[in-house]
Amino acid sequence: MKVRDILRVKGSTLFTVAPETALQTAVLVMSEHDIGSLVVMEYDKLVGILTFREVISALAKHHGKLDGLQVRSVMNQKPLTCNMETEIDEVRRMMLVDHARYLPVVDQKMLMGVISFYDVAKSVVEAQDFENTMLKAYIRDWPEDAEKTAN
């Protein structure tokens, strides 16, 4: 299974923000849409990602206040990315090694979407459920031993 398979099922809804956006505004967008990340775009270029991890860190650093902060000042400027052809096993490894919960998907410098750790886990569980169903059907339809049918 590849990243493109997850995006095909998930859909292509994408939330982005400009680096100069007020951090408070970005947090409101994340809350309103129940999303854990915003891709930071400058014109058509990916320049970072804002997740709740960066927001919480900014809150801790600024004593619970976000006044006057811009997304640019707290975003992850070098987010881990993948492409449409990246295998899910590789995505899982990347996410675990780098503790990344969100990965922008970039194809030839074009942002195609974002996949989350949840999206990856869901796809793995669904693939395992399908495989289990197929194995159970195969076992249930197992041909009887030729000697038993001859007697």
Sequence and secondary structure as in RCSB ss.txt:
>XXXX:A:sequence
MKVRDILRVKGSTLFTVAPETALQTAVLVMSEHDIGSLVVMEYDKLVGILTFREVISALAKHHGKLDGLQVRSVM
NQKPLTCNMETEIDEVRRMMLVDHARYLPVVDQKMLMGVISFYDVAKSVVEAQDFENTMLKAYIRDWPEDAEKTA
N
>XXXX:A:secstr
 BHHHHHHHH     EE TTSBHHHHHHHHHHTT SEEEEEETTEEEEEEEHHHHHHHHHHTTT  TT BHHHHS
BSS   B TT BHHHHHHHHHHHT SEEEEEETTEEEEEEEHHHHHHHHHHHHHHHHHHHHHHHHT    HHHHH
 
